[in-house]
């Protein structure tokens, strides 16, 4: 319900939804803990952003010297591209600047740059940000922003989820390091999963609480009568927070949690002590009908004493350690066919019109059961 409300709000009025500062800080600190020099001497680009409001810009500008940055670049979309329903009023920050242009403020994006002590305060920080209008509207696909991408070493942002695959391809095309936010279901995209399987990209270090992010939204959207729950949308410390499910960090920069092996129990221990009633009390794991693998519905129920292939939820990737596990594939649709999943028997297809060859299944009470969004993994043999 919360996600539906969010989608409707963005359709009616293209408001900005901002990542909270503590969420950014927690994630970036994880990379620094693993490698204190990860940002040192680097140019960081924050596209798909709004430098006047963005917490990404605030974090990197305030910590410019601590991170050892060479340059910070932040860009925003033009106002007209956002299609404001109730009109647009430029901020005092913009109108008070000698750069302000009444026409350009609607048709041009803006670029903020930080690379030196502009106000001679003795340190480089957020007060030294300098801005001007872009030549175009700030779309990341434009030649202007592509040029900034090519200049950057690391790209950090919360891109539009609807453009996630295109945005990721835009980054990978230039072979850049990145830390971005997306929906966990992006894992199954044909443009994304092969990169994860080949350990070219992986999940970020920190978790959003309960797998959901609370983004900062425009307060005019707050209407308690239309919210399904106070937990999904509420006011806190003068800010309107909106809950969005299934949010994850994606990256190709190493961090320590990625190399922490998952603690496992034996099959017998899982059957006796698992916190999941679906596992506790079993005598064996369910076997798939069309692929030689077992169904493990929870990452913390992966058996220590099983060396074969297992189907696990995509949320397993939050805990994936490449030294401990190998990713075999994504057993759904065309991916499943490529993996060699046996087709459904003709009789089952007659009785269940929605079955599609290539999908993983097992039988339950005489009916085919299709587990939701599995990936196939295997434990690596320890030398």
Buried (B, 14 or more C-beta within 10 A) or exposed (E): EBBEBBEEBBEEBEBBBBBBBEBBBBBBBBBBEBEEEBBEEBBBBBBBBBBBBBBBBBBBBBBBEEBBBBBBBBBBBBBEBBEEEEEEEBEEEBEEBEEEBEEBBBBBBBBBBBBEBEEEEEEBBBEBBBBBBBEBBBBBEBEBBBEBBEEBBBBBBBBBBEBBBEBBEBBBEEEBBBBBBBBBBBBBBEEBBBBBBEEEBBBBBBBBEEEBBBBBBBEEBBEEEEBEEEEBBBEEEEEBBBBBBBBBBBBBBBBEBBEEEBEBBEBEEBBEEBEEEEBEEBEEBBEBBBBEBBBBBBBBBBBBEBEEBBBBBBBBBBBBEEEBBBBBBBBBBEBBBEBEBBBBEEEBBEEEEEBEBBBBBBEEEEEBBBBEBBBBBBBEEEE
